[in-house]
């Protein structure tokens, strides 16, 4: 003790020790700050040791503060723990195989995220396009096929047994080969025949049209269906609209030079079909099929383009059946009105999911709706009275417009509802075991996409009750048009094989893509605030924020033929997959931040388009 005490005394020269409850307390020298009346400066009154001590304390305080700040930043920036579970290893392998690390993500994020997938997935035989949606669809179809073929299993309802019997009736391939075209030719005769094989009763065409429309669910010339009245969504009305054509779009008929090869192939197909169904002379069959092609071209000329068809107010013309009869000329029957009104199609399927799945899935929805409401409040161009009614409780709706195994989702403006079939609630969109970054980047963006459709160029025209009416202020409408003009210009500058994207036709989906990504990312940020940083995936070298964007992009990995790309550009209201990725992330400041993309790089242009 003496030796220790002696050493302590040597060290503590200039300090005093005081016992406190039997222990020694270290007393620092007293430092008295000079009073206000002092004639000399405070610093000048200090002795040299005091000055040295003050400087030393200041330096130590600065060093301590720097250390504390360093620890704080180090704690915040420290890498998250790595997930090494079987599920994480599996999803890491899938992501890694789809990436192309040779591509700079700031130059071409689609090629970076999907380059590996494209190299490993050539087009399957018999397909003109293939992507992750198709992979999941095939998976769902395999499940359905197994359920339909497994007749020994105990099914829970007569409806399931009927579905199995119906499926089995169509699988007698030997009988199908034996009958060949006979059933179809018999059907043609029941409908009055056609002039390829014999005389055709022109005077009975209205009756033929009624039979075809009512019994065989085809819509020649125009489509007739029962649906909610756009301006009174609580009641159904018979709706009449322009129908489709033999080719996917009117543009194929009207742009003959550009589509010469397609038109020639279409005519040859019709000639072959005519010969197969009873034609005896190829030359006369070709002449008659050419007349059909000319007639379809005339029909194409009187249809309106798809981008104009998007304006709900323009195409809404409500009238009585009597007024329609007068306007349409002679008719033996008002379009089979009674049959249409009494027609009931059961489409409200019920799927029971395990509670654990519903709980995890509902997490995404819980994060999304309040988020979008908050996000709407931040928009400087939108007057707040235009936001009223968002997330308003809507009446319970029982019927779906998609079947459970469908790999898709939709928003219905007249019902003001969004629907996510069971078929899409699987990888790569969503799994319980996946990191939340991938779930928010996958199904989260899908949820945000459908929510945003309520406020795209069509959805905004419907109020909270699903009625078509001008519920926005004029100033908000004009501001909306200015915001969307930026997006029309942006996407119109994208080209595939030298052919431009139609920025007007794809506007609604582009708005939803951009709004969906933004909403989902903010929802993920909200989740992180509540739950903290999650584990990262091994070997990827990606943060969870980067993984969010990679997960979003890899949902759209796909390949297609040039002909299929051309068809998509003139028929599909969605932009091509490539531009659904790069068009969206190039409008995201968060993407540019997390991938450190220089301002002015392709994925971080100075001008960004934002609607929601």
C-alpha positions as CSV (number, residue, x, y, z in Angstrom):
1,X,0.0,0.0,0.0
2,X,2.8,2.4,0.8
3,X,4.5,1.8,-2.6
4,X,1.2,2.3,-4.3
5,X,0.4,5.4,-2.2
6,X,3.8,6.8,-3.0
7,X,3.3,6.4,-6.7
8,X,-0.1,7.9,-6.6
9,X,1.3,10.9,-4.7
10,X,3.9,11.4,-7.4
11,X,1.3,11.3,-10.1
12,X,-1.2,13.5,-8.3
13,X,1.2,16.4,-7.6
14,X,-0.8,19.6,-7.6
15,X,-4.1,17.8,-6.7
16,X,-5.5,17.0,-3.3
17,X,-7.2,13.9,-2.0
18,X,-10.3,14.0,0.3
19,X,-12.0,11.1,1.9
20,X,-15.6,10.6,1.1
21,X,-17.2,7.9,3.1
22,X,-13.9,6.3,3.8
23,X,-12.7,6.5,0.2
24,X,-10.3,9.0,-1.4
25,X,-11.8,11.6,-3.7
26,X,-9.8,13.5,-6.2
27,X,-10.1,17.2,-5.9
28,X,-9.2,19.3,-9.0
29,X,-7.8,22.8,-8.5
30,X,-10.5,25.5,-8.3
31,X,-10.8,27.7,-11.3
32,X,-12.7,31.0,-10.6
33,X,-13.9,32.9,-13.6
34,X,-13.2,36.6,-13.3
35,X,-16.1,38.9,-12.5
36,X,-17.6,41.5,-14.8
37,X,-15.9,44.4,-12.9
38,X,-12.4,43.1,-13.6
39,X,-10.2,45.8,-15.2
40,X,-8.1,43.2,-17.0
41,X,-9.2,40.6,-19.5
42,X,-10.3,37.2,-18.1
43,X,-7.5,35.3,-19.9
44,X,-4.8,37.8,-18.9
45,X,-5.6,37.3,-15.2
46,X,-4.8,33.6,-15.4
47,X,-1.5,32.1,-14.4
48,X,0.5,30.1,-16.9
49,X,-0.5,26.7,-15.3
50,X,-4.1,27.7,-15.3
51,X,-3.9,28.7,-19.0
52,X,-2.3,25.4,-19.8
53,X,-5.0,23.5,-17.9
54,X,-7.8,25.3,-19.7
55,X,-6.3,24.6,-23.1
56,X,-5.7,21.0,-22.1
57,X,-9.4,20.6,-21.0
58,X,-10.6,22.2,-24.3
59,X,-8.5,19.9,-26.4
60,X,-9.6,16.9,-24.4
61,X,-13.3,17.9,-24.8
62,X,-12.8,18.3,-28.6
63,X,-11.2,14.9,-28.8
64,X,-14.0,13.4,-26.8
65,X,-16.7,14.9,-28.9
66,X,-14.9,13.8,-32.1
67,X,-14.7,10.2,-30.7
68,X,-18.4,10.2,-29.8
69,X,-19.4,11.4,-33.2
70,X,-17.2,8.8,-34.8
71,X,-18.7,6.1,-32.7
72,X,-22.2,7.3,-33.7
73,X,-21.5,7.3,-37.4
74,X,-19.7,4.0,-37.1
75,X,-22.7,2.5,-35.4
76,X,-25.1,3.8,-38.0
77,X,-22.9,2.8,-40.9
78,X,-21.8,-0.5,-39.6
79,X,-22.8,-3.4,-41.8
80,X,-25.9,-5.4,-40.8
81,X,-25.5,-8.9,-39.7
82,X,-25.5,-11.4,-42.6
83,X,-28.4,-13.8,-43.1
84,X,-27.2,-17.3,-43.6
85,X,-30.5,-19.2,-43.4
86,X,-31.5,-21.6,-46.2
87,X,-34.0,-19.2,-47.5
88,X,-31.5,-16.3,-47.7
89,X,-28.9,-18.5,-49.4
90,X,-31.5,-19.6,-52.0
91,X,-32.7,-16.1,-52.7
92,X,-29.1,-14.8,-52.9
93,X,-28.4,-17.5,-55.5
94,X,-31.4,-16.4,-57.6
95,X,-30.5,-12.7,-57.4
96,X,-26.8,-13.3,-58.2
97,X,-27.6,-15.5,-61.2
98,X,-29.8,-12.7,-62.6
99,X,-27.3,-9.9,-62.2
100,X,-24.8,-8.8,-64.8
101,X,-22.0,-7.2,-62.7
102,X,-20.2,-6.1,-65.8
103,X,-22.9,-3.4,-66.3
104,X,-22.7,-0.1,-64.4
105,X,-26.1,0.2,-62.6
106,X,-25.9,4.0,-63.1
107,X,-25.7,3.5,-66.9
108,X,-28.3,0.8,-67.5
109,X,-30.1,-0.6,-64.4
110,X,-32.2,-3.0,-66.3
111,X,-29.2,-4.7,-67.9
112,X,-27.4,-4.7,-64.6
113,X,-30.4,-6.3,-62.8
114,X,-31.5,-8.7,-65.5
115,X,-28.5,-9.3,-67.8
116,X,-27.6,-12.6,-66.2
117,X,-31.3,-13.7,-66.4
118,X,-31.5,-12.8,-70.1
119,X,-28.4,-14.8,-70.9
120,X,-29.7,-17.8,-69.0
121,X,-33.2,-17.7,-70.4
122,X,-33.5,-17.9,-74.2
123,X,-37.0,-17.9,-75.6
124,X,-38.7,-21.3,-75.1
125,X,-40.1,-22.9,-78.3
126,X,-43.5,-21.7,-79.2
127,X,-43.3,-18.4,-77.3
128,X,-42.8,-14.9,-78.6
129,X,-42.1,-13.5,-75.1
130,X,-40.9,-14.9,-71.8
131,X,-40.4,-13.4,-68.4
132,X,-40.6,-13.9,-64.6
133,X,-44.4,-13.6,-64.9
134,X,-44.5,-16.5,-67.3
135,X,-42.4,-18.6,-65.0
136,X,-44.8,-18.1,-62.2
137,X,-47.8,-18.6,-64.4
138,X,-46.4,-22.0,-65.5
139,X,-45.8,-22.9,-61.9
140,X,-49.4,-22.1,-61.0
141,X,-50.7,-24.0,-64.0
142,X,-48.8,-27.1,-63.0
143,X,-50.5,-26.9,-59.6
144,X,-53.9,-26.5,-61.2
145,X,-53.1,-29.4,-63.5
146,X,-52.2,-31.6,-60.6
147,X,-55.4,-30.7,-58.7
148,X,-57.6,-31.4,-61.8
149,X,-55.9,-34.7,-62.6
150,X,-55.8,-36.0,-59.0
151,X,-59.3,-37.5,-59.0
152,X,-58.5,-39.9,-56.1
153,X,-58.1,-37.0,-53.7
154,X,-60.9,-36.0,-51.4
155,X,-62.3,-32.7,-52.8
156,X,-64.3,-30.5,-50.6
157,X,-67.1,-29.4,-52.9
158,X,-69.2,-30.5,-55.9
159,X,-67.8,-27.5,-57.8
160,X,-64.3,-29.0,-57.6
161,X,-65.6,-32.4,-58.8
162,X,-67.4,-30.7,-61.7
163,X,-64.2,-28.9,-62.6
164,X,-62.3,-32.2,-62.6
165,X,-64.9,-33.9,-64.8
166,X,-64.9,-31.0,-67.2
167,X,-61.1,-31.2,-67.5
168,X,-61.1,-34.9,-68.0
169,X,-63.7,-34.6,-70.8
170,X,-61.2,-32.4,-72.7
171,X,-58.3,-34.8,-72.3
172,X,-59.5,-37.6,-74.6
173,X,-56.9,-36.7,-77.2
174,X,-57.5,-39.8,-79.3
175,X,-61.2,-38.9,-79.7
176,X,-60.2,-35.3,-80.5
177,X,-57.9,-36.5,-83.3
178,X,-60.6,-38.9,-84.6
179,X,-63.2,-36.1,-84.9
180,X,-60.7,-33.5,-86.3
181,X,-62.7,-30.5,-87.6
182,X,-66.1,-32.1,-87.7
183,X,-67.4,-30.5,-84.4
184,X,-66.4,-27.0,-85.6
185,X,-67.9,-27.5,-89.1
186,X,-71.1,-28.7,-87.5
187,X,-71.2,-25.6,-85.3
188,X,-70.7,-23.4,-88.4
189,X,-73.7,-25.1,-90.1
190,X,-75.9,-24.4,-86.9
191,X,-75.0,-20.8,-87.2
192,X,-76.1,-20.6,-90.8
193,X,-73.0,-21.8,-92.7
194,X,-70.5,-19.7,-94.5
195,X,-69.9,-19.0,-98.2
196,X,-66.7,-21.0,-98.3
197,X,-68.6,-24.2,-98.3
198,X,-72.0,-23.2,-99.6
199,X,-74.8,-20.6,-99.6
200,X,-75.0,-18.1,-96.7
201,X,-78.3,-16.7,-95.5
202,X,-77.6,-13.0,-95.3
203,X,-81.1,-12.1,-94.1
204,X,-80.6,-14.1,-90.9
205,X,-77.4,-12.3,-89.9
206,X,-79.0,-10.6,-86.9
207,X,-80.1,-13.9,-85.5
208,X,-76.6,-15.4,-86.2
209,X,-75.0,-12.4,-84.5
210,X,-77.2,-12.9,-81.4
211,X,-76.3,-16.6,-81.1
212,X,-72.6,-16.0,-81.4
213,X,-72.6,-13.2,-78.9
214,X,-74.9,-14.9,-76.3
215,X,-73.7,-18.5,-76.5
216,X,-70.1,-18.4,-77.5
217,X,-68.7,-15.3,-75.8
218,X,-67.4,-13.7,-79.0
219,X,-67.8,-10.1,-79.9
220,X,-67.8,-9.4,-83.6
221,X,-68.1,-5.7,-84.7
222,X,-68.9,-4.5,-81.1
223,X,-68.9,-5.8,-77.6
224,X,-71.9,-5.9,-75.4
225,X,-71.7,-6.6,-71.7
226,X,-73.2,-5.8,-68.3
227,X,-71.1,-3.7,-66.0
228,X,-71.4,-0.9,-63.4
229,X,-72.6,2.5,-64.6
230,X,-69.5,4.7,-64.6
231,X,-71.6,7.6,-63.2
232,X,-73.7,5.6,-60.8
233,X,-71.6,2.7,-59.7
234,X,-74.3,1.2,-57.5
235,X,-76.3,0.1,-60.6
236,X,-75.4,-2.0,-63.6
237,X,-76.1,-1.0,-67.2
238,X,-75.7,-2.8,-70.5
239,X,-72.5,-1.4,-72.1
240,X,-71.8,-1.3,-75.9
241,X,-68.3,-0.6,-77.1
242,X,-66.1,-1.1,-80.1
243,X,-64.8,-4.6,-80.3
244,X,-61.5,-6.1,-81.3
245,X,-60.3,-7.1,-84.8
246,X,-58.6,-10.2,-86.2
247,X,-55.2,-8.6,-85.6
248,X,-54.2,-7.2,-82.2
249,X,-54.5,-3.5,-83.2
250,X,-56.0,-1.2,-85.8
251,X,-52.5,0.0,-86.5
252,X,-51.7,-3.3,-88.3
253,X,-54.4,-2.5,-90.9
254,X,-53.8,1.2,-91.3
255,X,-50.0,1.2,-91.4
256,X,-49.8,-1.2,-94.4
257,X,-46.2,-0.5,-95.4
258,X,-44.8,-1.1,-91.9
259,X,-46.9,-4.2,-91.3
260,X,-46.8,-5.7,-94.9
261,X,-45.3,-9.0,-93.7
262,X,-47.9,-9.4,-90.9
263,X,-50.8,-8.7,-93.2
264,X,-49.5,-11.2,-95.8
265,X,-49.1,-13.9,-93.1
266,X,-52.5,-13.2,-91.7
267,X,-54.1,-13.6,-95.2
268,X,-52.2,-16.9,-95.7
269,X,-53.4,-18.1,-92.3
270,X,-57.1,-17.3,-93.2
271,X,-56.7,-19.2,-96.5
272,X,-55.3,-22.3,-94.8
273,X,-58.1,-22.1,-92.2
274,X,-60.7,-21.8,-95.0
275,X,-59.3,-24.8,-96.8
276,X,-59.2,-26.8,-93.5
277,X,-62.9,-26.0,-92.8
278,X,-64.3,-27.1,-96.2
279,X,-62.9,-24.9,-98.9
280,X,-62.4,-26.8,-102.2
281,X,-60.6,-24.2,-104.3
282,X,-57.7,-22.3,-102.9
283,X,-58.0,-19.4,-105.4
284,X,-61.6,-18.7,-104.6
285,X,-60.9,-19.1,-100.9
286,X,-58.1,-16.6,-101.1
287,X,-60.4,-14.1,-102.9
288,X,-63.1,-14.4,-100.2
289,X,-60.5,-14.1,-97.4
290,X,-59.1,-11.0,-99.1
291,X,-62.6,-9.5,-99.0
292,X,-62.7,-10.3,-95.2
293,X,-59.3,-8.6,-94.7
294,X,-60.6,-5.6,-96.7
295,X,-63.7,-5.5,-94.5
296,X,-61.6,-5.7,-91.3
297,X,-59.6,-2.8,-92.6
298,X,-62.8,-0.7,-93.1
299,X,-63.7,-1.6,-89.5
300,X,-60.3,-0.5,-88.3
301,X,-60.8,2.9,-90.0
302,X,-63.9,3.7,-87.9
303,X,-62.5,2.6,-84.5
304,X,-60.9,5.2,-82.3
305,X,-57.2,4.9,-81.2
306,X,-56.5,3.4,-77.8
307,X,-55.1,6.6,-76.4
308,X,-58.3,8.4,-77.1
309,X,-60.3,5.6,-75.7
310,X,-58.7,6.3,-72.3
311,X,-60.8,9.5,-71.8
312,X,-63.8,8.1,-69.9
313,X,-65.9,11.3,-70.3
314,X,-65.5,11.3,-74.1
315,X,-66.7,7.7,-74.6
316,X,-69.6,7.9,-72.0
317,X,-72.9,8.2,-73.9
318,X,-75.8,7.0,-71.8
319,X,-79.1,6.2,-73.6
320,X,-82.1,3.9,-73.4
321,X,-82.4,0.7,-75.3
322,X,-85.1,2.4,-77.4
323,X,-82.8,5.3,-78.3
324,X,-80.1,2.8,-79.2
325,X,-82.5,1.0,-81.5
326,X,-83.4,4.1,-83.3
327,X,-79.7,5.2,-83.7
328,X,-78.5,1.8,-84.8
329,X,-81.2,1.2,-87.4
330,X,-83.2,-2.0,-87.9
331,X,-82.9,-4.7,-85.3
332,X,-85.1,-7.7,-84.8
333,X,-84.1,-7.7,-81.1
334,X,-82.5,-5.1,-78.9
335,X,-79.3,-7.0,-78.8
336,X,-80.7,-9.8,-76.8
337,X,-81.3,-7.5,-73.9
338,X,-83.3,-9.9,-71.8
339,X,-80.7,-12.6,-72.0
340,X,-77.9,-10.3,-71.1
341,X,-79.7,-8.9,-68.1
342,X,-80.5,-12.3,-66.8
343,X,-77.0,-13.7,-67.4
344,X,-75.1,-14.4,-64.2
345,X,-71.4,-15.5,-64.2
346,X,-70.0,-16.8,-60.9
347,X,-66.6,-15.1,-60.5
348,X,-66.3,-14.6,-56.8
349,X,-63.9,-17.4,-55.9
350,X,-62.9,-17.9,-52.2
351,X,-59.4,-18.9,-51.2
352,X,-58.5,-19.5,-47.5
353,X,-54.9,-18.7,-46.6
354,X,-53.1,-19.8,-43.4
355,X,-53.3,-17.0,-40.8
356,X,-49.6,-16.7,-40.6
357,X,-49.4,-15.8,-44.4
358,X,-52.3,-13.3,-44.0
359,X,-50.5,-11.6,-41.1
360,X,-47.3,-11.1,-43.0
361,X,-49.0,-10.1,-46.2
362,X,-51.2,-7.5,-44.4
363,X,-48.0,-5.8,-43.2
364,X,-47.4,-4.5,-46.6
365,X,-50.9,-3.1,-46.9
366,X,-50.8,-1.5,-43.5
367,X,-47.7,0.4,-44.5
368,X,-49.0,1.6,-47.8
369,X,-52.3,3.4,-47.3
370,X,-51.3,5.8,-44.6
371,X,-48.1,6.4,-46.5
372,X,-49.8,7.4,-49.7
373,X,-52.1,9.7,-47.8
374,X,-49.1,11.4,-46.2
375,X,-47.4,11.6,-49.6
376,X,-50.4,13.2,-51.2
377,X,-50.2,15.9,-48.6
378,X,-46.7,16.8,-49.7
379,X,-47.6,17.6,-53.3
380,X,-47.5,21.3,-53.8
381,X,-49.5,21.3,-57.0
382,X,-52.5,19.4,-55.6
383,X,-55.1,21.4,-53.6
384,X,-56.0,19.6,-50.4
385,X,-59.7,19.5,-51.1
386,X,-58.9,17.2,-54.0
387,X,-57.4,14.6,-51.6
388,X,-60.6,14.2,-49.5
389,X,-61.9,10.7,-49.8
390,X,-58.6,8.9,-50.3
391,X,-58.5,5.6,-48.3
392,X,-62.2,6.0,-47.6
393,X,-63.9,2.8,-46.5
394,X,-65.6,1.2,-49.6
395,X,-68.5,-1.1,-49.7
396,X,-67.7,-4.8,-49.5
397,X,-67.2,-6.3,-52.9
398,X,-67.5,-10.0,-53.5
399,X,-66.9,-10.6,-57.2
400,X,-63.4,-10.6,-58.7
401,X,-62.4,-9.8,-62.2
402,X,-59.4,-12.2,-62.1
403,X,-59.2,-15.9,-61.1
404,X,-57.1,-16.9,-58.1
405,X,-54.1,-18.4,-60.0
406,X,-53.7,-15.3,-62.1
407,X,-50.3,-13.7,-61.9
408,X,-51.5,-10.1,-61.9
409,X,-53.4,-7.5,-59.9
410,X,-55.9,-4.8,-60.7
411,X,-57.6,-1.6,-59.6
412,X,-61.3,-1.2,-60.4
413,X,-62.4,2.5,-60.5
414,X,-66.1,1.9,-60.3
415,X,-65.7,-0.3,-57.2
416,X,-62.7,1.7,-55.9
417,X,-61.0,-1.5,-54.9
418,X,-57.7,-3.2,-55.6
419,X,-57.4,-7.0,-55.9
420,X,-54.4,-9.2,-55.6
421,X,-55.0,-12.8,-56.6
422,X,-53.3,-15.6,-54.8
423,X,-51.3,-16.4,-57.9
424,X,-49.1,-13.3,-57.5
425,X,-48.4,-13.7,-53.8
426,X,-45.3,-15.9,-54.4
427,X,-41.7,-15.4,-55.2
428,X,-40.2,-13.3,-56.7
429,X,-43.0,-10.9,-55.5
430,X,-43.5,-12.2,-52.0
431,X,-42.5,-14.9,-49.6
432,X,-42.5,-15.0,-45.8
433,X,-38.8,-16.0,-45.6
434,X,-37.5,-13.2,-48.0
435,X,-35.9,-10.1,-46.7
436,X,-38.4,-7.3,-46.3
437,X,-36.4,-5.2,-48.8
438,X,-37.4,-7.8,-51.5
439,X,-41.0,-8.1,-50.4
440,X,-41.4,-4.3,-50.4
441,X,-39.6,-4.1,-53.8
442,X,-41.7,-6.9,-55.2
443,X,-45.3,-7.1,-54.0
444,X,-45.0,-3.7,-52.2
445,X,-44.4,-2.0,-55.6
446,X,-47.4,-3.9,-57.0
447,X,-49.6,-2.7,-54.2
448,X,-48.3,0.9,-54.6
449,X,-48.9,0.6,-58.4
450,X,-52.5,-0.4,-58.0
451,X,-53.1,2.3,-55.3
452,X,-51.7,4.9,-57.7
453,X,-54.1,3.8,-60.4
454,X,-56.8,5.5,-58.4
455,X,-55.1,8.8,-59.3
456,X,-53.8,8.2,-62.8
457,X,-55.2,9.9,-65.8
458,X,-58.3,7.7,-65.8
459,X,-58.7,6.8,-62.1
460,X,-58.6,10.4,-61.0
461,X,-61.9,11.0,-62.8
462,X,-63.7,8.7,-60.4
463,X,-64.7,9.7,-56.9
464,X,-64.5,7.7,-53.7
465,X,-67.8,6.0,-54.5
466,X,-66.6,4.9,-57.9
467,X,-68.6,7.4,-59.8
468,X,-67.3,9.3,-62.9
469,X,-67.6,13.0,-62.1
470,X,-65.3,16.1,-62.0
471,X,-64.5,16.1,-58.3
472,X,-61.1,17.9,-58.6
473,X,-60.8,21.6,-58.7
474,X,-59.9,23.0,-62.1
475,X,-56.6,24.3,-60.8
476,X,-55.6,20.8,-59.7
477,X,-56.7,19.3,-63.0
478,X,-54.5,21.8,-64.9
479,X,-51.5,21.2,-62.6
480,X,-52.0,17.4,-63.0
481,X,-51.8,17.8,-66.8
482,X,-48.6,19.8,-66.5
483,X,-47.0,17.1,-64.3
484,X,-48.1,14.3,-66.6
485,X,-46.8,16.1,-69.7
486,X,-43.3,15.6,-68.4
487,X,-43.9,11.8,-68.2
488,X,-45.5,11.6,-71.6
489,X,-42.4,13.3,-73.1
490,X,-40.0,11.1,-71.1
491,X,-41.4,7.8,-72.2
492,X,-42.1,8.9,-75.8
493,X,-38.3,9.3,-76.1
494,X,-37.7,5.6,-75.4
495,X,-37.4,3.3,-78.4
496,X,-37.3,-0.4,-79.1
497,X,-35.7,-1.4,-82.5
498,X,-36.1,2.1,-83.7
499,X,-39.8,2.3,-82.8
500,X,-40.9,4.8,-80.1
501,X,-43.0,4.1,-77.1
502,X,-46.4,5.8,-77.1
503,X,-46.2,8.1,-74.1
504,X,-49.8,9.0,-74.2
505,X,-51.1,5.4,-74.5
506,X,-48.9,4.2,-71.6
507,X,-49.4,7.3,-69.4
508,X,-51.7,5.6,-66.8
509,X,-49.3,2.7,-66.3
510,X,-46.3,4.9,-66.2
511,X,-47.9,7.0,-63.5
512,X,-48.7,3.9,-61.5
513,X,-45.2,2.4,-62.0
514,X,-43.5,5.6,-60.7
515,X,-46.0,6.2,-57.9
516,X,-45.8,2.5,-56.9
517,X,-42.1,2.5,-56.5
518,X,-42.0,5.7,-54.5
519,X,-44.8,4.5,-52.2
520,X,-43.2,1.1,-51.6
521,X,-39.8,2.6,-50.8
522,X,-41.3,5.0,-48.3
523,X,-43.2,2.1,-46.8
524,X,-40.0,0.2,-46.5
525,X,-38.4,3.2,-44.8
526,X,-41.3,3.3,-42.3
527,X,-40.8,-0.4,-41.6
528,X,-37.1,0.2,-40.9
529,X,-37.9,3.0,-38.5
530,X,-40.2,0.7,-36.5
531,X,-38.1,-2.5,-36.7
532,X,-34.5,-1.5,-37.3
533,X,-32.1,-2.6,-40.0
534,X,-32.5,-6.1,-41.2
535,X,-29.9,-8.7,-42.0
536,X,-28.2,-8.4,-45.4
537,X,-27.8,-11.2,-48.0
538,X,-24.3,-12.8,-48.3
539,X,-21.9,-12.3,-51.2
540,X,-24.0,-9.8,-53.0
541,X,-22.2,-6.7,-51.6
542,X,-25.6,-4.8,-51.7
543,X,-27.2,-2.8,-49.0
544,X,-30.8,-3.6,-48.2
545,X,-31.8,-0.3,-49.8
546,X,-30.0,-1.3,-53.0
547,X,-31.6,-4.7,-52.7
548,X,-35.0,-3.1,-52.7
549,X,-34.4,-1.6,-56.2
550,X,-32.8,-4.8,-57.5
551,X,-35.8,-6.8,-56.3
552,X,-38.1,-4.4,-58.1
553,X,-36.2,-4.6,-61.3
554,X,-35.8,-8.4,-61.4
555,X,-39.5,-8.8,-61.4
556,X,-39.5,-7.4,-64.9
557,X,-36.7,-9.5,-66.4
558,X,-37.9,-10.7,-69.8
559,X,-37.1,-11.5,-73.4
560,X,-39.2,-11.2,-76.6
561,X,-39.0,-11.3,-80.3
562,X,-38.9,-8.1,-82.4
563,X,-42.4,-8.9,-83.7
564,X,-43.7,-9.3,-80.2
565,X,-42.0,-6.0,-79.2
566,X,-43.7,-4.3,-82.1
567,X,-47.1,-5.7,-81.1
568,X,-46.6,-4.6,-77.5
569,X,-45.7,-1.0,-78.5
570,X,-49.0,-0.6,-80.4
571,X,-51.3,-2.6,-78.2
572,X,-50.0,-2.8,-74.6
573,X,-50.9,0.1,-72.2
574,X,-47.8,-0.8,-70.3
575,X,-44.3,0.3,-71.4
576,X,-41.9,-2.4,-72.4
577,X,-40.3,-4.1,-69.3
578,X,-36.9,-2.4,-69.9
579,X,-38.5,1.0,-69.6
580,X,-40.7,0.1,-66.7
581,X,-37.4,-0.3,-64.9
582,X,-35.1,2.4,-66.1
583,X,-37.9,5.0,-66.7
584,X,-38.9,4.6,-63.0
585,X,-35.6,4.5,-61.3
586,X,-34.3,7.4,-63.3
587,X,-37.0,9.5,-61.7
588,X,-36.0,8.3,-58.2
589,X,-33.6,10.5,-56.1
590,X,-33.4,7.7,-53.6
591,X,-32.2,5.2,-56.2
592,X,-29.5,7.7,-57.3
593,X,-28.4,8.2,-53.7
594,X,-28.1,4.6,-52.8
595,X,-26.2,3.6,-56.0
596,X,-24.1,6.8,-55.9
597,X,-25.0,7.7,-59.5
598,X,-23.4,11.0,-60.6
599,X,-25.9,13.7,-61.5
600,X,-26.2,13.6,-65.3
601,X,-25.6,9.9,-65.6
602,X,-28.3,8.0,-67.6
603,X,-30.0,6.7,-64.4
604,X,-29.8,10.1,-62.7
605,X,-30.8,12.8,-65.1
606,X,-31.1,16.3,-63.7
607,X,-34.7,16.5,-64.8
608,X,-37.0,14.0,-63.1
609,X,-40.7,13.5,-63.7
610,X,-43.0,13.2,-60.7
611,X,-46.7,13.1,-60.4
612,X,-47.4,11.3,-57.1
